[in-house]
Amino acid sequence: MTRSRIFGSIGIVWVLATLAVIAYATRLGLFVAPTEATMGNVQRIFYYHVPTSMLSLLFPYVNFAASLCYLFWRRRDPLKALTADAIAVSSAEVTVVYSSICLLTGMLWGRAAWGIWWTWDARLTSMLLLWLLYVSYLMLRKLSSTGQTHTLAAVLSVFAAIDVPIVYMSIQWWRTQHPAPVFGGGADSGIDPSMKPAFWFNVLGWAMWGIFLLIMRYALERRRQESDQDAALQAIEASLEIAK
Amino acid sequence: MSYFGHVFAHLRKDLQLEWRSRDSINGMLFFSLLVVVVFAFAFDPTREMSRQIAGGILWVALLFAATTALNQSWTRELRNRVLDAQRMSPAPASALFLGKALANLLFVALVEVVLAPLFIVFYNLHALGQGWMFAVVMPLGTWALVCNGTFFAALGLRTRNRELLLPLILFPISIPALLGMMQATTDILSGEMDPGPWIRLLVAYNIAFTTACLLLFETVLSAE
């Protein structure tokens, strides 16, 4: 079997496994896990909101690592560099998707549970800034001229990575110097053990889904890169024909 | 020539070019004045409230003004294929960046010097905290904007929609620094809290990003 056939089969198995885990986790979250004491059934969005939020904090690191690899290999091994760049753009897109889900589900939950859509507390503000940083990364990729896109985006990714801890610290200071009303809840500080299966299966399911998205987008990007290379090769050969 | 010789040569070049036309400075000055006036209609502050919001408005006005000038600062290098000459020269690329960033710092500082009395007049301000701290906050804050701004303006040099791209990538990265400068200014004006932590944040931010800009500029310049 060729390599791509093997990967194709693994891919299909992965997708089916992912869908199965997500279906199971959703059933656990919506029906099996016990109803929460104060918020009632509204709380069940927790099983969707928190896993995606946790995962949206993971993919930026993948982007950072891939960008560093790109900058390292850029002159030394261009083909590896292109692979790294494809991973970088895929993980950035998955980051944006997951942090968007985090923000939107958070807003829905906040409105339903506390009556407000938004508040400028430390966690929400930091998540919003993460979203902004990676949207700006994608905008740079879209607007920059073709030859330069990879390098410029990698550089911006390095800047974003330096910025993340600074953002975190500064927003914490901002919100502890001028204390805002403390809205309890947040991650799983003391969730009942009977809720844990639902929670962790959701984390697993959405992690598998995120990896699946990453790899699909990576494959798409690689095909695009290869078709660009073919087009460039054809152009070169055509120019050689004319030159003859 | 030493490294700082190169930096100074670039700085002098930018100052001379700007002095001949004075486009950027005039544009920046008038733009920030307009922003201040528009905000006055937005908020119409009483004297008490003006101390709370003046810091924010000042830095928003400077941010927008600096953005308009930063785009222009690199277009000088596009004419006559100067940028290609820069890339081929043996001088270190980071010297070009540093010279240009320092030039932009001087331009924005000039705008601040003109804008500050206007602010005091429009908002009837006098600092309740330690006014001398402005001499610390203003340069730190301005450098934070100008350093990253000059770098990202260079990032956008050959993109389409160049003017559009700079704010899109500059503003998210600058938010911690903006928070720091606005909070520090408000704390000095209102005298309510100690601006110390915010000043420390600005120093850390400036050190981190100046280092990153100097190290990565070569990569950006030869990004093809």
Contacts between the chains, C-beta under 8 A, distances in Angstrom:
chain1	res1	chain2	res2	distance
A	71	B	219	6.6
A	129	B	172	6.5
A	129	B	175	5.8
A	132	B	171	7.8
A	132	B	172	4.0
A	132	B	175	7.7
A	133	B	172	4.8
A	133	B	173	6.9
A	135	B	172	7.8
A	136	B	168	5.4
A	136	B	169	4.6
A	136	B	171	7.9
A	136	B	172	4.9
A	136	B	173	7.6
A	137	B	169	8.0
A	139	B	165	7.0
A	139	B	168	5.0
A	139	B	169	7.0
A	140	B	155	7.1
A	140	B	159	8.0
A	140	B	165	6.7
A	140	B	168	7.6
A	140	B	169	5.5
A	143	B	156	7.7
A	143	B	159	4.9
A	143	B	160	6.3
A	143	B	161	5.4
A	143	B	164	7.2
A	143	B	165	5.1
A	144	B	155	7.7
A	144	B	156	7.5
A	144	B	158	7.5
A	144	B	159	4.5
A	144	B	165	7.7
A	145	B	158	4.7
A	145	B	159	5.7
A	145	B	160	7.1
A	147	B	223	7.6
A	147	B	224	4.9
A	148	B	158	6.3
A	148	B	159	8.0
A	148	B	223	4.3
A	148	B	224	6.3
A	151	B	219	6.2
A	151	B	220	7.2
A	151	B	223	4.1
A	152	B	155	5.2
A	152	B	220	6.7
A	152	B	223	5.8
A	155	B	155	7.0
A	155	B	216	5.2
A	155	B	219	6.0
A	155	B	220	5.8
A	156	B	155	7.0
A	156	B	169	6.3
A	158	B	212	6.7
A	158	B	216	6.7
A	159	B	148	7.8
A	159	B	173	5.8
A	159	B	209	7.4
A	159	B	212	6.2
A	160	B	173	7.0
A	162	B	208	5.6
A	162	B	209	6.9
A	162	B	212	5.8
A	163	B	172	7.9
A	163	B	173	5.3
A	163	B	176	6.9
A	166	B	176	4.7
A	166	B	201	7.6
A	166	B	204	7.0
A	166	B	205	5.9
A	166	B	208	6.9
A	167	B	175	6.8
A	167	B	176	5.2
A	169	B	176	7.9
A	169	B	201	7.3
A	170	B	176	4.1
A	170	B	179	5.4
A	170	B	180	6.4
A	170	B	201	5.5
A	171	B	176	7.7
A	171	B	179	7.6
A	173	B	197	5.9
A	173	B	198	7.8
A	173	B	201	7.2
A	174	B	179	5.9
A	174	B	183	6.9
A	177	B	183	8.0
A	177	B	193	6.7
A	177	B	197	7.5
